[in-house]
C-alpha cells in the first residue's frame, strides 16, 4: 500500500493546479441519462390585441332600473312612520306566550292576573283515603287551591308552654338622627386620649440590659470604650422596639469612628497607639450619647403602640 501511495500521480481531481495544460482530444460519453427538457410555458399575452380597445357606449338603449323590480302590488310605506311589531320573536309560539295569552285557545282559556293557581303534577293521597294510595289526578284549570285555615305559622316561634323574656339591647350612646345633638360637635368628656406615659423601667427592659450595660461601662472606662461599643452594637439585635432605627444609629457611630481613625492614621504617620487612643476617646463620647438615643427611640416606639420586634 505504501508503494501504491508513492507511485500515484496527481490528476485534475486533486485541484485546479493539477489540471492538464493541453485540451484533451475527446470526451467520453457520460453513463448518466440526459436531463429532461422542461416544457415551454405558454405566453399569457399571446393573441392579445396590440392596440388598446376604445370604450364605446351601448348601441341600443338599456332597460330602466325601475322596470327590473317586479311590482307585487304592495302599498308604498311612509319612511317617516315608525315600525310596528305584532309579536316578539323570543316569545312567539312559545309556552310563555301560551300561558300569558290574552285571547286564549280552544283548550286553554285566556290568562288573567286574578285567576287561581293550578298545577299539573299528580298529587298522592294519604293512606286510607278512599281505600287506595295511588296518585290523584290534578285539579282542573278552573279549580282553585283551598283557602288556608288556622293561624299562620311563624318561623322561630317557641312552642306553647315556654315563655322567654324579650331581647334587650343596650341603650345607644349615639344621638338620634335629626336631633340637635346629631349636628352638635362631640363633647370632650366622651373621648379620652390613650395612656401615653412611658416609664424608665419600660424603656430599660425594651432596650435590654445587654445593650445598656456595655454602653454605661464604656462611658466610664476609656481604654475599653471602643470594645464595649462594638459589643453593644452586636447585642442591639435584641432591642424590642425601633430595631432598624437603633441599628442605623450604631452604623452612623461606627462610620464616624472609621473616618476619625483614617484621619488619625494620616496625621500620626501611621502610629497605631496614637490612633487607638484617639478612637477610644471618641468611642467614650459615643458611649455617653448612644444610651440616650436608644432609650428615646425605644420610648417613642412604646408610646406609638408599635408591635415589638421578634428576638
Secondary structure, DSSP 8 states (H G I E B T S, - for coil): -HHHHHH----GGG-GGGS-SS--S-----SS-----------TTTT--SS-------SS----HHHHS---------TTS----SS-TTTTTSHHHHHT-SS--SSS----TTS-----S-EE--TTSTT--SEE----TT-------S----TT---TT-----------SS--TTSHHHHS---TTS---------HHHHHHHH-HHHHHHHHHHHH-STTHHHHHHHHHHGGGG-SS-HHHHHHHHHHHHHHHHHHHHHHHHHTTS-HHHHHHHHHHHHHHHHHHHHHHHHHHHHHHHHTT------
